[in-house]
Amino acid sequence: MGPHQVAFCELADSKDGTFNLRIKAQESGRHVLQIKYGGEHVEGRSASVNQLI
């Protein structure tokens, strides 16, 4: 069974065409990261993150 609480995320623009994403999970476990642009899912840009606390 996966986590039940949302992870807090902070996205920072590096001003060089890249972004840095900091994830602070409230629980250990496998989290699914889904990327949206303009409210729409970006295909092929989902990932899973295994977070240990």
C-alpha positions as CSV (number, residue, x, y, z in Angstrom):
1,M,0.0,0.0,0.0
2,G,1.3,3.4,-0.9
3,P,1.4,6.7,1.0
4,H,-1.8,8.4,2.0
5,Q,-0.5,12.0,2.4
6,V,0.5,14.4,-0.3
7,A,4.2,15.3,-0.6
8,F,5.2,19.0,-0.5
9,C,7.0,20.2,-3.6
10,E,9.0,23.3,-4.4
11,L,9.9,24.1,-8.0
12,A,12.7,26.6,-8.8
13,D,13.6,28.0,-12.2
14,S,17.4,27.8,-12.7
15,K,17.1,30.5,-15.5
16,D,19.0,28.3,-17.8
17,G,16.2,26.2,-19.3
18,T,16.1,23.8,-16.4
19,F,14.2,23.5,-13.1
20,N,15.0,22.1,-9.7
21,L,12.3,20.1,-7.9
22,R,12.6,19.6,-4.1
23,I,10.2,17.0,-2.7
24,K,9.5,16.7,1.0
25,A,7.3,13.6,1.7
26,Q,5.3,13.3,4.8
27,E,5.5,9.4,4.7
28,S,7.9,6.8,3.4
29,G,6.9,4.8,0.4
30,R,6.5,5.0,-3.4
31,H,5.1,8.3,-4.6
32,V,4.1,9.0,-8.2
33,L,5.2,12.3,-9.8
34,Q,3.1,13.6,-12.6
35,I,4.1,16.6,-14.7
36,K,1.5,19.1,-16.0
37,Y,2.0,22.1,-18.2
38,G,-0.9,24.6,-18.6
39,G,-3.1,22.2,-16.6
40,E,-2.5,19.4,-19.1
41,H,-0.5,16.2,-18.4
42,V,2.8,16.0,-20.3
43,E,2.9,12.6,-21.8
44,G,6.0,10.5,-20.9
45,R,6.9,12.8,-18.1
46,S,5.6,10.7,-15.1
47,A,8.0,9.1,-12.6
48,S,7.9,7.2,-9.4
49,V,10.0,8.3,-6.4
50,N,10.8,6.0,-3.5
51,Q,11.0,8.3,-0.4
52,L,12.6,7.2,2.8
53,I,12.0,9.3,5.9
